[in-house]
Amino acid sequence: MGRRATGFGIWTAAVAAVALLVACGKQDAQAPETPSTTTVAARSGTGAVAESATLTAVKRRGRLNCGVNQGLVGFAYTDNRGEWRGFDVDFCRALAAAVLGDADAVRFVPLTAENRFQALADGRIDVLWRNTSWTMERDTTGNLSFAGINYYDGQGFLVRRALDLSSATELTGARICVQSGSTSALNVEDYFRSRGIEYRAVVLPTEEAARQAYGREDCDAFSADVSALAAARTTLAEPGQHVILPDIISKEPLGPVVRRGDEQWTAIVRWTQNALILAEELGVTRANVAAQAEASRDPRVRRLLGADGAFGSRMGLTDDWARDAIGSVGNYGEVFDRNLGSQSALDLARGLNAQWNARPAGLIYGLPVR
């Protein structure tokens, strides 16, 4: 044990503490009034947090600005009535519901692969939810932060059935349509170079342009994420005359991107996405979320839906933030089935995007709320 403090020692410590408080007060008085990139105002209560600059901006304007694909069936596109639909679109709506209590309080900003990151850096959007792959270069350079993974994809090849191909290794000398400003061209180069196969890249400015070039037979194959190839096939005149080869040449973990430096906003995006994933695991659906919030005895469900604990306030949100998000679009499985799975034109199997405890198991794993 240390020595007992003397009266002089206590008096000295008190003087030092007062001096420190005075110094801090002077620094605060000289600090700029404009919000920093991380915080603007402290919240009170249990688990109090400092509110993020992005969250403050979203609340002030009463609308979320969400960057999405210009038009990719299944992920982000406008229907015949001009309404935005898709997997990524639903996650944007869930985030708006979690933050503002209104899934319709969102402005969708269509972006190309080449201008998506600049739009985020410039502040034109609050979050980028546009089938974007999490790579080391993107994560360690620039001003980007990935908030999670909501879809596990991989790059493949779409070819005409008439070519009677069974593998991409048979594409010797082929013309391959790829999109610029993405990882697709680099993945194709790696794949064919490592195998000593000659090919010719036909690089187009957008994914739509690449799809159209393939449709005009300006190339022999179209290479992109398998989900994008499935979407492209639905737009062709005779979808049944085109096949996706079994070769998967890359790993493409897709997820939302935010500006680096606003950790609170990053957490809000991450946990909103996680709420939908965890809801599926726990059996919480769009239809039963209200009843579950009122009557469930499962402590995991009660924490998720705000019946127990104060987890929302720790992020600067209401404690029923997850209930609002799930009630607006449903759980992860509902969002998947409606846009990409059995209830959609794409009819994609869950595969890697099945829950971790499904049979067969996938990679989707809900983080615990506790």
N, C-alpha and C positions, 0 to 999 in steps of 0.2 A: 504494500500500500504506500501511496505517496505521503508527503508531509502535510500536516494540517495547515491550511492557508492562514496567513497572518492578516491582521487588520490592514496593514499597509498594502499587502498584496491585493486584498479585495478592492481597496480604494483605487489602486493603480489600474486594475482591470476595468473598473467602472469608468474611469476617465478615458481609457483607450476605447471602450465601447461607444461612449458618447462622441468621441472624435471621429470614429468610423462612420457613425450615423450622419454626422454633419457633412462629412466628405461625400457620402453617398447622396445626400440631399442636394449638394451643389452639382454633382454630376447629373442627377435627374433634371434639375432646373435648366441645365445647359443642353440637354438632349433634344433632338429635333422632334417635332410633334407628328411628323409623318410616320405611318406604320413601317416597321422593319419588315424584312422578308419572312420573319418567323412569327412574331407576336405583335399584338396591338393592345390587348386589354385583358386583365386577369378576371377570371370568373370566381365566384365564391361558392362555398359548399364543399361537401365531401369529395375528395379526389379532384379538387379545383385545378384547372389548367389555364394556360394562356391561349387566347383565341388567335388563330392563324390569320395572316393577311388575306389569303385566298378565301377562307371561310367568311371573313368580314365583308369582302367584296361581293361574294355571292349573295349573302344575306341582304346587303344594301341594295343591290339591283333587283333582288327577288327572282333571280333566274340563274340557272347553271348553264354555262357555255361548254358544250361537249363536242370535241372533234371526232368525226366519224369518217368512214369510207364514202367516197362519192357515189358509189352504187355497187354493192356486192350482195347478191341474193343470199339470204340467210343471216348475214351479219349486219348490214346497214344499207337500206334502199327505201325508196318511196313507192307506195302502192298506187293504185289507180286513182285514189282520192287525194294523192299528194301527202299522205301521212307516212311518217318515218316508221319503219318496221325493222326487226332483226335482233340477233343475239346481243351485239354490242349496244344497240339502241336501248334494249331493255335494261342493261346494266346502267346506262346513263339515266334512265327514268328512275331506277331504284335509288341511285345516288341523290337525285333531286328530291325524291320522297323522304329519304333519310335526313337530308339537310334542311329542306324547306317545308316538308310535310305535303308536298304536291308533286306527283310524278309528271305532271304536264308543265311544270315550271322549268323547262329546259329548252334551250336553243341549240339545234343541231347544226354544226359547221362542217360541211363536206370538204375533205382535204385530200390532196394527192400524196403519194408516198414521198415525194420530194419536198413538199412544203409543210408537212405535218409537224415536224419538230420546230420549225421556225415559228409557226403559229402558236405553239406552246410557249416558246421563249419570249415572244412578243406580247404575251398576255391576251391574245385574241380568244383563247380557250382556257378553261380551268382544268380540264383533264382531257387527255387523248385516249379514246377508246376505239382504236382503229386497227384491228388485226395486226398488231405490231410485235415483232419478235424481240424477246429480251436477250441481248447479246452483250458480251464483255465490253466491246468498243462503245456501245451506246450507254452502258452503265458506268463507264469510267472516264468518259470524255464529255465535254459539253456541260449542260446544266439540267440533266434528266435524272429522274428517279422512277424506277418501276415499282408499282405498289402491289404486284402480285401476278399470278398466272390464272387466267380463267378459261384457257383452252390450249390443250396440247396438240400441236399439229406437226406435220412433216411435209417436205417438198416432194412432189412426184411429177409424173408426165401424163398428159392427156394426148391420145393418138386416135387415128381413125381405125375402126375395126377392120376395114378392108386391108390394112397393112399386115394383119395377122402377126403381130408382134407379141412376144411373151415376156420380154425384158427390155429395159432401157439400154442394155449393152448391145442390142441389135440396131441401135440408131446411128451406126457408122455413117459419117458424111451427111447426116440429117441437118435440116434447118430447124433450130429450136427458138420459139418465140418466148421472150422473157421481158419483164418489166424493169425499167431503169429506176434508180433510187431505192432499190430494195436489196435484200440478200439473195434474191433468186438467181441473178446472173452469176454471182460469185460461187454459189453452191453448184450450179451447172458446170462452171469452169473447173472447180475442184473435182467433181465427179468424173468428168470425161478425161481430164488430164491425168488423174491418178491411174486410169485404166488404159491410157495411151490410145484413146479413141478420138478420131478427128470429127469435128462438127462445126457448124456455123451458127453463131448467135445472131438472132434477129431481135434487136433491142428496141422496145417501144416505150413511149413516154409514160403511159398509164396502163393499168391492168385491163381496162376496157379496150384500149387500143390493141393490146396483145391478144385479147379474146377475139376481136374482130379480124385481126390479121390471120389468126388460126382458122377462123370461119371462112375466110376468102381463100384458104389454102396457100397463103404466102409463106407458110412454114409447115413442117411435117409433124411437129409436136409442140405442145404448149406446156411450159413448166412453171409451176407455182405451188403454193400450199395445197394439199389435197382437198381441203375444204373449199378453196377458191376454184379448184378444177371441177369439183362437183357442182358448184354454183354456175360455172361457165357452161357446163354441159347442158344444164336446163334451158339455157338461152339459145342453143343451136337449133337449126331447123329440124334435125332428126337426132335427138339425144341418144337414141339407142344405137346409132352408128358410130359411137365414140366410146372408148374405154380408158380407164385410168390404170396404168401399168402397176404391178405390185411393188416396184422398187420405191423405197422411201430413202431419199438421199441426204436428209438433214433432220435435225431436231429444231422445231419452231415453237417455243413456248410463248404464247401470245397473252398479252395483258395490258392493263391501263398504265399510262405514263403521266407523271406530273412534273412540275418544276422542282428542282433540287433546292433544299434550304427551308422548305415549309413542312416540317416534319408532322405537324398536327394535321394538315390537309392530307398528307400521304397516308397517315393512319386512318383518317375518315374514309378515304377511297378503299384502302385495304380491308377495313373491317366491314364496310358495306358489302363488298364482294363476298367476304367470308360469311356474312350473315346468311346470304342466299345459299351458299354451299352447306353450311351447318344446318340450315332449316331442312334441307332434303334429308340429311342424315338422321335428323330427329323426328321426321314425319310431320313437320309443320308446312302447311300448304297455303296457297292464296285463299282457299275456301275456309280453312279451319283456323287461321291465325288468330282471329278475334276470340274464338272460343278457347283456344289453347292459352292465350294470354290471361284469360279469366279463370280457367278451371284446372289447367295442367298442374300436376303434383311433381313433375320431373324438374328437379332444380336446374338442370341444363337449359330446359325450355324456358323456365321462369326468368333466368338470368338473361337469356337471349332476347326475350320479348319485353324486358323492363319491369316484370312483376317483382323481381328481387334485385337488390343492388342498385347502383347508380352509375352504370357503365357509360351511358350516353353523355352524361354531364362531364365525364372525364375527357371527352373529345369536343366539348362545346356544343353538344346536341341535346335534344330532349331524350329522356330515358326510354321512350318508345320508338326510337329511330329505326331499329331493326324491324319492329312490327309494321311500321309505315312502308319500309322498303319491300318486305315480303308481301304485304297486302297489295302493293301496287303492281307487281309483275309475277309473283309466285316464287317458289324456290328454284335452285339451280336446275334441277331435273325438269321442272315445268318450262323454264326458259329454254333449255336445250331442246326438249321435244317439240315445242311450238315452232322454233325457228330453224333447227338443224336436223332434228330427229324424225321419228315416225309420223308426226303430225305435219311435217313440212315437205316441200317438193324435193329437198335434198335427200331425205330419208337416210341420214348418216347413222351408223351404229355408234354407241357411246365409246367403245374402245378404251383408249387411255383416259377418256373423260368420264369414265364411270367412277362412282364413289370407291374409296379405298377398301370398303368392306363388302362390296358387291361381288357377285359371282357370275362371270370372272371379274376380278378386281381391277380397278383403274388407279389413276394418280390423284384424283380429286379428294382432298383431305381438309376437313374443316378444323380451323384452329379453335381451341376452347375459349369460351367467354367465361372468365372467372377472375 
